[in-house]
Amino acid sequence: MKLTNYVQKVLLMTAIAVLYTFGGTGFALAQNQLADDAIPYLSTRLKQQVKLAAPYGQGLEYFTLPESFDLDKIPAEPQNPLTPEKVRLGQLLFHETALTINPINPQHWQQGSCASCHFAQAGFRSNLAQGLGVGGLGANKSRHRDPKTPPTEIDKLDILVPSVLNSAYLEAVPWNGRAGVKGLNAKEPIIQEFDINRFQVQGLEAQAIEGLNVHRMGTAAIAIIPEYQELFAQAFPDRPYVGAEVEDIKRAGLAIAAYNRTLLANQAPFQKWLKGDENAMSAKELRGGIVFFTSSCVKCHTGPNLAKAEFHAVGFADHPNDLSGLNLGRGSVTRRAKDDFKFKVPQLYNLADSSPYGHGASFNTLQEVVEYFNRGEPQNFAAKYSGNVSRTFRPLNLTEQQIDDLTAFLETGLRDPNLTRYTPERLPSGLCFPNNDLLSRKQLNCD
């Protein structure tokens, strides 16, 4: 009798798998019959698909993020080894509004920080269609342009702010990868006017160093603060001198990049599930994970951060505020027609914390993004007819149930609920963060 029941259960689970794979309408009814066995069954099936998606022999570990304090397991730039002292300094500098000392308009002095556009509550992105640094008003999700400030004096981007979460696994940044000439880009032509990697380091370090200059920041104001002098000496014991601006900018950038590498969404339900907690995800999230790992999604979104170190064209529309013409993405850096309209594959964690989506901010919800990939029809007609659209960008032919499940996996299965653990309690300067304009100080109650 026990054998008969076992066989019946196996047959039932096999039928469910077939129905779900081919979008059968009987899935929901059949699933109800499994009741208590739903989570174990779905978890087992997802494990099988995750292992199949990983390189041979690597299994679930291939998609697992390390702990943020386990520095030896986090990818690092050889010229910038990770140390607790350097990460601590970088955490403070990333949020330090005292770095903004070179604004076009003096009234914006010491008002913005790296975290103005990459703050924890937004998944280390911005909740806006474009990032607003100096010249922006308000804290976090209430931030807007200062109407009294001319557009030319506002530190802003005409492209969606990418996340720095899980950026340790990125070989090139930003969207067009112009900050990287090592690793991924070593064999690609780099146009000198776009090459911002003067120190020949990995993209994350290059972006952090040059970003201080691009966003009109400097270290002069913090060089006289005793606490920062001590922190720099601890982080860079071989070169503790503080006061040489070029050297300090480089070291500040290296520290910020070191901190960025520890920003890992390792408490997301999917990460907990990978580490053995089979109840970390709901049945809906598990079903969404199965859709993700059995579809073409995982061909580009793979590895611990679910972002392959590649550039792909998927036909997203450009930002409406970008008046420079067509955004050629990677092609603008390499000047090769075959790279036109290709952009860096983004990581997928904590996207639910901030909208919109797409490099041109052309989607308001994650479900819209899923539906777009399900249709497989480019928004950008120039990209569509360029011949560069990725071969993996094809209709997914998902059912409505599968679309809902996949959206749930992206929204909640990949959401780390505790990213504020990466923010400091205070700054050595004593200033407000992540923004220090008058409105932000009032909203943050830190006047």
N, C-alpha and C positions, 0 to 999 in steps of 0.2 A: 504493500500500500504506500509506504514512504517513497519507494522508487517511482511508483506511478505519479504521485504528487510532484516529485522532483522533475520528472519528464514533462509533465504538464506545464510546470512553471517555466522551464527552459523554452518550450515551444511558444509559450505566450510572450516571453521576452524577445524571442527571435522575431515573432510577428510584429511586435511593437517597433523593433529596430527597422524592419523593412518598411513599415508604414511611415515612420518618421523620416527616413532617408528619402523617400519618394513623395513626401508631402501628403500622405494619406489623411483624410479627414477623420479616420477612426482612431487617430493617435490619442486624443484626449480621453475618449471613452475607455480605450484599452488601458491607458495609464492608471485610471481610477481603480481598476481591478487589482493593480499591484499594491496600492495603498502604502503600507509600511515599507515595502521593498523599493519604492520609487527612488529615493535618494541613493541607496547603495547601488542599485542597478545603473542609474545615470552616472554616478561617480566612476563606476568600473568602466563604463563605456567611454567616458571622457578620458580616463587614464590611457586607454588603448589608443585613442586618436592623438593625444599629446605625445605619446612615445613614438608613434609613427611619424609625427611631424618633426621630431628632433633628429639630429644627425645620429648615425648608427652608434649604439652603445651609450649615448648620453642620457636618454630617458627624461624623466621629469626635471632633473637638475638643470637641463639646458635652458629651461624657462624660469628658473628660480633666482630671485634677487638675493644677494647676501645681506647680512645685517650691516647697518651703517657704520658701526664701530669696528667691524672686521675689515680693517683697511687693507690687509694683505690680499683679500679676495675681490677687491674693487679694482677695475682697470684703471691704470694710471699712466701719465706721461713720464718716461724715464728721466727727463730733466726736472720733473716736479714730483718726487716721491711723496706719498701721503703720510702725514704725521698728525697726531691729535692737536699739536700746537698750531700747525698751519691751518687745519680745518677750523679751529676755534677763531683764529684771526680772520679767516675768510668769511665766516658766518657774520662777524661784526661788520666787516667792510662791505659785504653784500647789502646790508641794511643801513649802512652809515650815510645819513643825509649830509654830514659835514664834508663829504667828498665833492659835493656839487659847488665848486668855487669859481667856475668860469662861464656862467650863463651869459647869454647875449644881453639880457636885461638884468641889471644888478638887483632888482627887487626880488628875483627868483634865487638869490644866493642861498645855498644850503637848504634847498627845498625838496630835492629828489634823491633817489637812491636806485640801485639795481632792482631792489624789491618793489619799486614803484610800479614796474611793469611785470615783475615776476614774483608775485606774493603767494604765500603758502595757501591762503584760503581759496585761491583760484587755481589750485593745482600748479603753482609756480608759473602760471600764465597771467594774462590780463583778462578781465571780464569784458573788455571793450573790443570793438572791431579794429582798433589800432591802439598801440600803447601810448600813454601820455606821461612823460617825465616832468621836467621843469616846464612850467606854464600850465600844468594841470592843477585842478582844485579838488579837494575832497579825498577822503581816505578809502582805500580798497574799492569796493564795488560801487561807491557813490561818486567816483572820480569823474570829472568832466573838464572841458577846456575853460580856461580863464577868458571870459569874453572881452576883457580889457587888453589882452595880450595879442599882438599881431601873429598870424600863423607862422611867419618866418622866425619868430622868437620862441616858438614852442618846440620842445624836444619830443618828437613824435615819429612814428613809423607809418608808412603807407602800405603796410602788409600786416597780417595778423601776427601777434607776438607768439613765437613758439615757446613751448615749455622747456625749462631746464631740469625738470624732474627726470630721473633716470638717465641723465645726460652723460654719465660715465661711459656709456656704451655707444656714444656717437663719435664717429671719426671725423666728421666735417660738420660745421655749422656756419652761418644760419641756414635759411631755406635753400639758398643757392650754393652753399658749401664753400664760400669764398675764403673762409678763415682757415681752411686746412690745406696744406701742401704735402703733408706726410701721410703715410698709410694709404688710405683710400684714394687720395689724389696724386700720389707720387708719380704716376705714369701719365697724368693728364696735363695738357698745356695750361699754364696759368698766365693770364694777361697781367702785366706788371701793375697797371693802374688799379687792379682789383686785388692784388696780393697784399693782404694786411698782416701776413705772417712773417714779420721781420726777424723773429727769434727762432724760426724753424722748429716750432713745437706743434703738438696736436691741436686740432681745431678748437677745442674747448678752452685751452689755455690762450691761444691766439685771440679768440673772441673776447675773453675776459680782459686781456691786456689792452687791446685796441678799443674795446668798448668804453674804457675809462676816458680815453681821448675823444672818441666820437660823441659821447654824452657829456662832454665838457666838464669832466671831473679831474681832480688832482689831489695830491696828498699833503699839500703845504699846510692846510689847517689842522690836520691830525698829527703832523710830525712833531708838533710842540706839546702834545698831550703825553704826559709821562706813562700812562697806562699803555698807549699804543707803542711807545718806544720799547717798553718791556715785551709786549706781545710780538713785535717784529723781531726782537733779539731772540726770543724763544723759538719762533717759527723758522728763522733763518740764522742759526747760530754761527754759520761760516761767514755771513755778511750782515752783521747786526746794525751797521751804520744807517741812521735815518736822517734824511735831509737832502740827498741827491735826487732830484725829482724824477729823472729818467729811470734810475735804478729802483726808486720807490714805487713807481708806476708798474714796473715789471713785476716786482715782488708782490705788490698788492693784487695784480692780476693773477699771478700764480696761486696766491692764497685763496682768492675768490673761486678759481677753477677747482682747487682742491676741495673746498666746501661744496661746490656744485656736484662733484662726483659722489658725495655721500648722500645726496638727496634721492633716496630710493623709496619707492612705494611698496616696501616689503611687508606692510601690514594689511594690504588689500585682501579681500576674501579669497581671490584666486591664488594669491601667494600662500595664504594659510592652508588652502586646500592642497597645493603642491607639496607642502611640508608635512602633510599627513592628517590634517583636520578635515575629514570627509563631510562634516556638517557645516563647514564654513560658508558654503554657497547654497542658495535655495535651489529647488528643482528647476525653476525657470532660468536661473543663472547657469546651472549645469547644462540644460538643454541649449542655451545660447552658446556656451562654450563648445558643445559638440558641433553646432552649426559653424562656428568660427574655425575650428580645427579640421573640419571636413570640407570646407569651401576654399576658394582661392585667397581668402583673407590672409591666411597664415603664410602664403608664399612671399609676401612682402613684410608682414608684421610678425616677425619671429624673433627668437632670442629672449633674454631676460627682460628687455624693455619693450618687446613686441615691435621692434623697428629695425628692419634690415638696413645695413649701412650702404644704401643705394639711393639713386635718384630716379623717380618715375614720373611720367606724365599721365595724369588721370583726368585731365580736362576741366579742372576747377576754374571758375571765373576769377578774374583778377579783382583786386580791391577797388571799390568805386571811387576812392579818393586818390588812387594812383593815376596821375595825369601824365606820366612819362611815356605812355604808349603801352604796347604789349609787354608784359613781364615775361621775359624769356627764361627766367629761373637759372638753371645750371648753364644754359647756353650763353647767358650774359657774362659768365666767368671764363668758360673755355673757348668761346667764340666758334663753337662747332655746331652746325645746323642740326646734327643728330641729337644734341643735348637740349635743344629749345623746348621750353614748356615743361621741363623736368624739374621736380622739387624733391627735397630731402623727404624720405619716408618718416613721418612723425611717430613718436611713441604714443601709446594709447591709454596710459593710466591717468586717472582723475580728470578725465575730460568733462565729466558731469559737473565739475565744480565751476566751470567757466564756459561761456559761449560768446561769440559764435564760433564756427568751425570752417576749415578750409583756409588755405593761405590767403585767399581773397575775402574771407569772412562771408561766404555766400550761403551758409547754412545756419539756421538758428537753433536746431536741435540735433541730437545724435541720431534720432530716428530718421530725420531727413537725410543724413549722411548715409545711413544704411539703405534707405530706399533708393538713393542715387546710385549706389554701387549695385543694387539689385537690378536697376534698369540698365546700367552700363552704357549710358548715352552722355557724352561730354557736354558740359555747359559752354566751354570755350570753343567756338567754331574754328578759330585759328589753330588751336592745339589739335582739334579733331582732324583737320585736313593737313597737318604737318607731317603725318606719317610716324610721329614719335609716341603716340599713345601706347601705353604699356599693353603687352599681349595678355597680361593677367586681368586687364580691365574689360571684362565681358559680363553680360547679364548673369546674375547668380541664380535666377529662377527660384527664389525662395517663396514659401507660402507666407501668408499674413502671420500665422503663428510663429514661424521661424524668424521673421523680421522682428516681432515683438521679443522673442527669446534672445536673439542676438543683441538687440538694443539693451536688454536688461543686463546681459553679460558685460557690455561696455560701460553702462552707467553705474552699476553697483558692484558687479563682480570684480571690476578693475579699479575700484575706488578705495584708496587708503583714507580712512576717516580721521587720521591723526597727524596730518602734515605740519601742524603748528608746533610739533615737537622740535622742528628744525629752526625755529625762530629764537632769537636771544631775548632775555628778559629786559635788558637795558643796553645802551650804547656808552662807550667811554666818553663820548662828547656830551652826553646828557640830552641830546636832541630827540625829537619825536621820529618815529619810523613806522611804516616804510616811506611816508611823506611828511614834510615839515612845513607845508604852507599853512596860512592862518586857519583856513577851513578845516584842514586835516587835524591840526592841533586841537581844535574845538571838538571835532567828532571823536578823536582818540582820547580826549580828556587828559591830555598831557601838557597843557600849558603851564 
